[in-house]
Amino acid sequence: MQKLYGLAFTLLASALYFNAIGQSNDHRLDAYTVQYGVDRIAHSNGYTLLMGSSIQQAGKYTGCGVALDAATAAYDSDMPVISGQIAAVVSDGQGGWYIGGYLNAVDNQPVGNLIHIKSDKTLDTNFTPKPDAYVGTLTLEGTTLYLGGNFSQVYGQNRSYIAAINISTGTLLSWAPDANSFVHAIQVVGTTVYVGGEFTSIGGQSRTRLAALDATTGLASAWNPSVDYIVMSIAVQTSSNTIFIGGFFDTAGGQVRNGLAQLSLSTGLATGWAADTNGTGYIYKILLSGTNLFVAGSFSTVDGVARNSVALIGTTGTGNVASWDAQLNTNAYVYNIAINGTTLYLAGSFYQVNLVNRTSIAAVNTTSAALLNWSASPNSDVMGLATNGSSVFIGGYFSMVNPLTRNDFILLNESTNEIWPFTFGLNGGEIYTMQVQGNTLYIGGAFSAIDRSARKNLAAFDIPTGKLLSWAPTANGTTATFDNTVVRSMKIKDNTLYFGGVFLNVNGVARPNLAAVDLTSGKETTWNPVVGDGKTTSQYVNSIDIKDNTLYAGGVFSLVGGQSRTHLAAVDTETGTVLSWAPDVAGSGINKLVARGSTVYVTGDFPKSIGGAYRPYSIAALDATSAQATAWNPLFLHGRVIDIAANDYTLFASGNFDSVGVQSQNGVVSFDLSTTNQKSWNPDLTSGEGGYYIYALAASARRLYVGGEFYYAGNEPRDNYAEYDLCLPVGALTLNGSTLSAPAGTSYQWYLNGEAIQGATSQSLDINLLENGIYSVVVTSTGCEERSDDFAYLITGNESSPDRDVILYPNPTAAELVVTIPNTQPATIRIVDVMGRTLRTAIASGTSNHMNVSDLQAGAYLVKVQYGHIESTKKFIKK
């Protein structure tokens, strides 16, 4: 056995800070975002269906700014996610970006209105100017970043609408022109800073919307053109000693000029150049290109020549409009433009360029105006735009790029976190419910056709291929023209689909409002509880759930199987016999129910009583045997419950409330099903005006899906839809002596080097302190089965005599490791991984030995230096 001196043990963990298993208050950052509202959500067997008559698009949440490849328009998913509204972007010259606007967060961490994303695609946490309001324009000149907007403070110091920052030191400069209103444009020429906006005083002088400031003192020069309204953009042409301005104005430099003007830098007077927008348009951005000027905004003509929102004008003579024409759609808005070589990028609010669909961002040739095959399709307006050669950064109001178009529904695969790639038309119909069994998706709702195939309120699809299956039972009304029938709730048991809703016939056979069909053939079964009188649809079923052999139904009805049942009933799934369970409901109906254990939870309208008790907040728990209300009666303040959902361990309730009992709740609350106690969990939703309105919930063992009316989840704009993890990563393993312990759970399975350790199923594990190894554990708790991160246990040994110390540097290292030994006696150097495998062997060739480790994967390794019968061991980290 080798002899070890000064033996030391080291435990390494790739992640040490996690909560114990349990649901998270923070929304899932990689959840999809949805255009417009989500009214209903259903989950079944690993799939979740989001439904709503206004759902049009869905995609990964990108935030309001993305970097696109300048050649392909591919979205760089490695960039951090910026939340808010971006108005201004400028390249930092090093591969990164300065970004301004109304900014809330980066990767859900709060920031303030002006940030720096470094070339390594991370937030510069040392750059924290935090303007107190909107940043609308940015100009970088050398090491000075100029910013304009409507802020009053930067770095906590007073700066009115305009400021300058030294980017080398990250400090605010003393330069303070103090404008009295918005600054929209800044351009630096030599020692002069030209500024345009809405101000009437700046730099200590009266200056109307345009001024020249000293770059050192911030004082206004004697140059004093007068512009009667807003200047949005400026471009200095030093060769002609003039400045071009664009904006919303009628006079400039003493002359009538509509939106565009050229002024002398000497006198401030307007030149004879007069390419105006005929008083009907607005200019947001102008950009010099040689002897031409690109102009962008919202206009239909320039000097009487038809041009939709972007044009090219000669800068010499009187301002002739060039033949160059990108042909945007009418009423387009182009807020920003940028040139990269022979490419002009257009950003704004438009849907067509050169008669081809392009949404909010496009690229055209600077010479021919031909549309380039470059498209990103953000789902809303683009305001900020900049290029650094290889990348184009766009920012604005959007939340996704290249979203998927969807017709009123989105199907999510929980295991892959991907959207089902197929879609279909419902011909004006809607989906209300779904179930998944195996590879088949069953849907129910109010529709008469799927694309061109007739389907009456029921249909099935093959999930892998998206193919509509031939399975086609029908749920109809009294006549062929009856069109208000709907399947509202479905459950699968064995090979049978049970469903409830508003209908009288299934496959032409009388099955009023509650029925069952065979999953293979689609044929109706003999199961026929008969909800209502069987002749009219004034009585119907809203929700069903199945527990063991009992189907519970809730809705608006007074008869089931000819027996009196007020809005709630229980039916045997085998025989169709109406069971004696009959809660008394004093109200207009039940909207949703879920059966868990010995309790049926319901929500609906029962203001007077339900199950013999007063339950005023539209939610109640009923004993599944006695039909009486249980003692459970949480206090919902300032609102009521709209929807409920449950997995095997937790009940969730949502609505328009803002507190439950003494605990503040953001429209959603959870209760432990084993104790009925309210959990401390509170989702990070932010209310819309008038309080919370959370309409829809669905829960799996691992995830909660939430839909309704809300603006934010955490610091991110997540309008109307959010997801929450119900299973969190396992907390840190702890070592005490030779015992490695896991956080509390209900069951455990330990692993060593990726292999299950037979019989290691306790919360703790005794490990071999003389053996390297990678340990992990799978912990099961409340339906969650989570594996811990890998923990590498390494043994390090050092010679006790100082003259025998081995030194490693640099440590950590990315490419080369230098192993220094104390003398030149013969020695063998080995690099060993944590599983004990020798990866490198070298014979020492002096006191300093260089070893190439660039091809090793990142992680922890050992260096073993052998002197005769003595071995010294050191640890190093490969980056």
Buried (B, 14 or more C-beta within 10 A) or exposed (E): EEEBEEEEBEBBBEEEEBEBBBBBBBBBBEBBBBBBBBBBBBBBBBBBBBBBBEBBBBBBBBBBBBBBBBBEBEBEEEBBBBBBBBBBBBBBEEBBBBBBBBBBBBBBEEBBBBBBBBEEBBBBEEBBBBBEBBBBBBBBBEEBBBBBBBBEBBBEEEBBBBBBBBBEEBEBBEBBBBBBBBBBBBBBBEEBBBBBBBBEBBBEBBBBBBBBBBBEBBBBBEBBBBBEBBBBBBBBBEEBEBBBBBBBBEBBBEEBBBBBBBBBBEBBEBBEBBBBBBEEBBBBBBBBBEEBBBBBBBBBBBBEBEBBBBBBBBBEEEBBBBEBBBBBBEEBBBBBBBBBEEBBBBBBBBEBBBEEEBBBBBBBBBEEBEBBEBBBBBBBBBBBBBBBEEBBBBBBBBBBBBBBEBBBBBBBBBEEBEBBEBBBEBEEBBBBBBBBBEEBBBBBBBBBBBEEEEBBBBBBBBBEEBEBBEBBBBBBBEEEEBEEBBBBBBBBBEEBBBBBBBBBBBBEEEBBBBBBBBBEEBEBBEBBBBBBBBEEBEBBBBBBBBBEEBBBBBBBBBBBBEBEBBBBBBBBBEEBEBBEBBBBBBBEBBBBBBBBEEBBBBBBBBBEBBBEBEBBBBBBBBBBEEBBBBEBBBEBBEBBBBBBBBBEBBBBBBBBBBBBEEBEBBBBBBBEBEEBEBBEBBBBBBBBEEBBBBBBBBBBBBBBBBBBBBEBBBBBBBBBBBBBBBBBBBBBBBBEEEEBBBBEBEEBBBBBBEEEBEEBBBBBBEBEEEEBBBBBBBBBBBBBBBEBBBBBBBBBBBBEEEEBBBEBEEBEBEEEBBBBBBEEEEBEBBBBBBEEEEEBEBEBEEEEBEBEBEEBEEBBBBBBBBBEEBBBBBBBBBE
